[in-house]
Structures are given as structure tokens and as C-alpha cells.
């Protein structure tokens, strides 16, 4: 579970397990740019998941991919849908069949599946956070 707290500034301190994260907004939006904004965190989740999924698969197959570089960018977003662009680069030349398979694997990473699936969010509001 990830938990966060915001005080009066445009800043969120979060804990994901034993790891601390921070998110903020740019000065243009009234923030102090103390950390990535929520959109960048979403992009980072896709990047991390893609890299880790590909590394796990490559380790299982004993494939040397060299480095894996992934870029993700939210190209557009509306209530009807969002378009993300993801680019993957490997540090070594790979056979086309291997690249094909790695693309299939990247498209199966858990965050990719979460983002392309139907998501329902249930929100509850507690009036006194101390309880």
C-alpha cells in the first residue's frame, strides 16, 4: 500500500512500503518543483515495470540484452482515453525474432496491463483523519 500526506503547499510526501517518495508541481502551477508531478510518476511506473519485466524475462532465457532504456510519455489524455508513447532501446544488437518476443513481453508487464484495462476507483472520505 502507498500512503501520502499533503500539508498546505503543493507537495505530497508518500511512503510505498519502506520507500519514501515525493511529488510536487512546477512553479508555473504554483508549486516548488520538489519532485516529479503525478503524471511523471505514472510514466515512471510504466518505465520501471517495463525494464524490470524485460530483465526478468531475459534473465530466465539467459539473454544478454545489454542495457535497457525505456522512455514513456503521455501524449494525450481525455476522459474517453489516454495515449502513452513508450520507446524501448537495448544496448546490444538483437535478432528480429528476439526483439519481437521482447516487445510481446513488454506489452504484458503488470503496469501496462493495469493501464490498458478497465480501472474502477472506490473513494471513501474520513472526516477526522486521526480516527
C-alpha positions in Angstrom: 0.0 0.0 0.0 1.1 3.5 -0.7 0.2 6.3 1.6 0.6 10.0 1.3 0.2 13.2 3.2 0.0 16.8 1.9 0.2 19.9 4.1 -0.6 23.3 2.8 1.9 23.5 0.0 1.5 21.9 -3.4 3.6 19.0 -2.3 2.9 15.3 -1.4 5.1 13.1 0.8 4.4 9.4 0.2 5.5 6.1 1.5 5.4 2.9 -0.6 6.4 0.2 1.8 9.7 1.3 3.3 10.5 3.7 0.5 9.9 7.5 0.6 8.7 9.4 -2.5 7.8 13.0 -3.1 5.7 14.6 -5.7 5.2 18.3 -6.4 4.1 20.7 -9.0 6.1 23.1 -11.2 6.4 26.8 -10.2 4.2 27.5 -13.3 1.4 25.7 -11.4 2.2 27.3 -8.1 4.5 24.6 -6.7 8.2 24.5 -5.9 9.1 21.5 -8.2 10.3 19.4 -5.2 9.7 16.1 -7.1 8.0 14.7 -10.2 4.4 15.6 -10.8 1.8 12.8 -10.7 1.8 12.4 -14.5 5.6 11.8 -14.4 5.2 9.3 -11.6 2.7 7.4 -13.7 5.1 7.4 -16.7 7.9 6.3 -14.3 5.8 3.4 -13.2 5.4 2.2 -16.7 9.1 2.7 -17.4 10.2 0.8 -14.3 7.7 -2.1 -14.8 8.8 -2.5 -18.5 12.5 -2.6 -17.6 12.0 -5.0 -14.7 9.8 -7.3 -16.7 12.2 -7.4 -19.6 15.1 -8.0 -17.3 13.3 -10.9 -15.5 12.4 -12.5 -18.9 16.0 -12.0 -20.3 17.5 -13.5 -17.1 15.1 -16.5 -17.4 16.1 -17.0 -21.1 19.8 -16.2 -20.3 19.7 -13.5 -23.0 22.2 -10.6 -22.8 20.3 -7.5 -23.8 23.0 -5.1 -22.7 21.3 -2.1 -21.1 17.6 -1.5 -21.4 16.4 2.1 -21.8 12.7 2.9 -21.8 11.1 6.3 -22.3 7.4 6.9 -21.7 5.4 10.0 -22.4 1.7 10.8 -22.0 0.9 12.1 -25.5 -2.8 12.9 -24.8 -5.4 12.4 -22.2 -9.2 12.8 -22.1 -12.0 11.2 -20.2 -12.5 9.0 -23.2 -9.0 7.7 -23.2 -5.3 8.3 -22.8 -2.4 7.7 -25.3 1.0 6.8 -23.9 4.1 6.5 -26.1 6.7 4.1 -25.0 10.1 3.6 -26.6 12.4 0.7 -25.7 16.1 0.6 -26.7 18.5 -2.3 -26.0 22.2 -1.8 -25.5 23.1 -4.6 -27.9 22.0 -5.6 -31.4 19.4 -8.3 -31.2 17.9 -10.7 -33.7 14.5 -9.5 -35.0 12.8 -12.6 -33.6 14.2 -11.8 -30.1 13.0 -8.1 -30.4 9.6 -9.3 -31.5 9.3 -11.6 -28.4 10.6 -8.9 -26.1 8.0 -6.5 -27.4 5.3 -9.0 -26.6 6.8 -9.4 -23.1 6.9 -5.6 -22.6 3.2 -5.4 -23.5 2.5 -7.9 -20.7 4.2 -6.0 -17.9 1.7 -5.6 -15.0 1.6 -1.8 -15.2 0.9 -2.0 -18.9 -1.9 -4.4 -18.2 -3.3 -2.1 -15.5 -3.2 0.9 -17.7 -4.9 -0.7 -20.7 -7.6 -2.5 -18.6 -10.7 -1.1 -17.0 -9.9 0.5 -13.7 -12.5 1.3 -11.0 -11.5 3.5 -8.1 -13.6 3.4 -4.9 -13.1 6.5 -2.8 -14.0 6.9 0.9 -13.5 10.1 2.8 -12.9 10.1 6.6 -13.9 13.3 8.2 -11.4 13.0 11.1 -8.1 11.6 9.9 -7.0 11.0 13.4 -9.5 8.1 13.8 
